[in-house]
Amino acid sequence: MNHKEQRPNDIGIAFYLFKICI
């Protein structure tokens, strides 16, 4: 039961977008 999935990870999304950007 991961509660991390329930709350949006802005940092995770930003890092993901930054990774595909470069």
Backbone as a printed PyTorch tensor [residue, N CA C, xyz], in Angstrom:
tensor([[[  0.8420,  -1.2010,   0.0000],
         [  0.0000,   0.0000,   0.0000],
         [  0.8770,   1.2500,   0.0000]],

        [[  1.0630,   1.8000,  -1.1730],
         [  1.8990,   2.9970,  -1.2900],
         [  1.0400,   4.2490,  -1.3030]],

        [[  1.2290,   5.0860,  -0.3010],
         [  0.4580,   6.3330,  -0.2560],
         [  1.0970,   7.3980,  -1.1470]],

        [[  2.3000,   7.0810,  -1.6340],
         [  2.9930,   8.0480,  -2.4930],
         [  2.2260,   8.2290,  -3.8050]],

        [[  1.5940,   7.1520,  -4.2610],
         [  0.8530,   7.2390,  -5.5240],
         [ -0.3670,   8.1430,  -5.3790]],

        [[ -0.8970,   8.2130,  -4.1590],
         [ -2.1030,   9.0050,  -3.9330],
         [ -1.7960,  10.5000,  -4.1040]],

        [[ -0.6500,  10.9190,  -3.6050],
         [ -0.3280,  12.3420,  -3.6840],
         [  0.5430,  12.6070,  -4.9140]],

        [[  0.2580,  13.6610,  -5.6670],
         [  0.9960,  13.9820,  -6.8950],
         [  2.4280,  14.4120,  -6.5900]],

        [[  3.3530,  13.8020,  -7.2840],
         [  4.7690,  14.1360,  -7.0770],
         [  5.2030,  15.1890,  -8.0920]],

        [[  5.0940,  16.4450,  -7.7030],
         [  5.4710,  17.5210,  -8.6220],
         [  6.9550,  17.4370,  -8.9600]],

        [[  7.7720,  17.1200,  -7.9620],
         [  9.2140,  17.0420,  -8.1860],
         [  9.5310,  15.8900,  -9.1350]],

        [[  8.8490,  14.7820,  -8.9300],
         [  9.0820,  13.6160,  -9.7870],
         [  8.6970,  13.9080, -11.2250]],

        [[  7.5470,  14.5410, -11.4110],
         [  7.0950,  14.8740, -12.7660],
         [  8.0450,  15.8770, -13.4130]],

        [[  8.4440,  16.8800, -12.6520],
         [  9.3490,  17.9030, -13.1800],
         [ 10.6730,  17.2630, -13.5890]],

        [[ 11.1830,  16.3650, -12.7680],
         [ 12.4420,  15.6940, -13.0820],
         [ 12.2950,  14.8370, -14.3290]],

        [[ 11.1500,  14.1650, -14.4550],
         [ 10.8940,  13.3200, -15.6230],
         [ 10.8530,  14.1680, -16.8910]],

        [[ 10.1330,  15.2830, -16.8270],
         [ 10.0410,  16.1650, -17.9950],
         [ 11.4180,  16.7290, -18.3350]],

        [[ 12.1730,  17.0880, -17.3160],
         [ 13.5120,  17.6360, -17.5440],
         [ 14.4210,  16.5860, -18.1790]],

        [[ 14.2270,  15.3190, -17.7750],
         [ 15.0590,  14.2400, -18.3050],
         [ 14.7870,  14.0380, -19.7910]],

        [[ 13.5130,  14.0590, -20.1890],
         [ 13.2030,  13.8400, -21.6030],
         [ 13.4920,  15.0980, -22.4160]],

        [[ 13.5770,  16.2320, -21.7200],
         [ 13.8630,  17.4880, -22.4310],
         [ 15.2870,  17.4620, -22.9750]],

        [[ 16.2220,  16.9770, -22.1790],
         [ 17.6230,  16.9700, -22.5950],
         [ 17.9720,  15.7020, -23.3400]]])
